[in-house]
Amino acid sequence: MSLPKKVLIAGCAIRIVYRDLGDEDCYGLYSHKRRTITVHNELEQDDLYETLRHEMMHAALALSGITFCERYEEEAIIRCMDEIFFPAWDRLLRNFPTLINETWLNKILSKLKGTEKQLELNGINP
């Protein structure tokens, strides 16, 4: 599997390193000072995907300044995700399509089918 060494978020290059984090409960972390995402190097593909996405969200919030607010405004966070994080994530997936695998897609499809069944139970024809 090809893994990214950096990602562009809000015009900033964020380095991605893979190493042993020494804690089984710590999959990844973002350092705003170093502009670096560190991901545990022994993660399975699904955990790697979710961890990288999670740490990219931390980076997007820090780069937007939201992390440093005394309180979080929901709309500001949503706009950050829409305008900063998701475009960066989409670029990453275009450049590294192997981050998405069949297992992950099947999980999403399964959730969508569950939503469809719930809508039918509520009298809504999807």
Stockholm file with secondary structure:
# STOCKHOLM 1.0

chainA/1-126         MSLPKKVLIAGCAIRIVYRDLGDEDCYGLYSHKRRTITVHNELEQDDLYETLRHEMMHAALALSGITFCERYEEEAIIRCMDEIFFPAWDRLLRNFPTLINETWLNKILSKLKGTEKQLELNGINP
#=GR chainA/1-126 SS CCCCSEEEETTEEEEEEEECCSCTTCCEEEETTTTEEEEETTCCHHHHHHHHHHHHHHHHHHHHTGGGSSSCCHHHHHHHIIIIIHHHHHHHHHHCGGGSCHHHHHHHHHHHHHHHHHHHHTTCCC
#=GC SS_cons         CCCCSEEEETTEEEEEEEECCSCTTCCEEEETTTTEEEEETTCCHHHHHHHHHHHHHHHHHHHHTGGGSSSCCHHHHHHHIIIIIHHHHHHHHHHCGGGSCHHHHHHHHHHHHHHHHHHHHTTCCC
//
